[in-house]
């Protein structure tokens, strides 16, 4: 299963708006959210809050019998397992960027 990750940084609000397009079920999966970046306690600390929403409508997946629509929560759990590592990695990368004073030399 593949997906496309779309993200837009909003500098004025220190946040990232994101959404995923799931290749296999583009019309059946709605996955989006906002990651918030705020100054934490201490000069070198950034607090990150990940928010998101995932909804799967199995009635929009061709060939899935109506009886199986009750398994949508299991499908959502499966998709979350695929998406979560990417969310964590993107957050780490943005955090590193912020820690590096906007992209100057990396800290060791």
N, C-alpha and C positions, 0 to 999 in steps of 0.2 A: 504494500500500500504506500502510495506517495502522497505528498501534500506540498502545497506552495505556501510559503510564509511571506506575508506582507506586513511591514512595520513602518511606522512613521513617527519620527522623533519630533516632539513639540517643545522646542527650546524654552519658550516663555513659561511653560508650566512644568518643565522637567519631567516629562512623561513620554511613554511610547504607546501609541495605539496600534494594536495588531489584530490580524485575522488570518485564518488558515483556510485554504481551499483544498479540500480532500479530493484527490484525483479520481478515485474510484466512484465516489458518490457526491459530485459537486452540488447537486440540487437538494440533497437530503441532509447534508451536514452544515450546521451553522456554528462556527467556533470563532470567538473574538474576545477581546478584552483590552485592558489598559494596565500598564505597569507604571507605578509611581515611584519617583526617586526624590528623597528628601534628605536634608542634612540631619545626621544623627548626633548623638552625644559625642563630643570630641571633634577635633578639627579634621581628622582623616576618616570619618565614618559616614557612609551613605546608607540610609535605610531604604529598602526596596519593598514595595507591596505589589504582589502579582494578583491581578483580578482577571476573571474570565468567565466565559459561558460556553457551554457545549450543549447543543440540542441536535438529536438525530431523529428524522422523520422517516421511518422505514417504509411508510406508504409511498414514498417518492423513489424507492429503489425498485426498479423493474424486476419482476420475477420473485419477489419475496411474498410468500403467501400471508394473507391477513392474520392467520393464526400465529405467525412468528413475530408480529409487531410487538408483542409483549416483551420481547428480548432486547428492545432498544436500550435499556439501561446497561446490559452486558456489552453491547456494541459500543456505547459511550465510554465505558471503562476501558475497553480495548484501545479506542482512539486516544483517550487521555494518556495511556501508557506510552503511546507513540509521540505525543505532543509535548509532554512534560519535560523530557530531557532538553529539548530545543529551547523551551522557555527559560530554563535554568541557565543554559549556556549563553543565550543572548543577554540575560541579566548580568551574568559575570563579565561579559565583554564590555557592556556599557559601564559597569562599575569600574572596570580597569581603566577605561577611557577617562572617566571622571577623576579617578585617582591619579592619573598621569597628567593632570592639569590640562585637560582638553586635548591630549594627544602628543604631548612632549615626550621626552625620554622615559621609558618604562622604569618603575621602581623595582628594586630587588628585595 
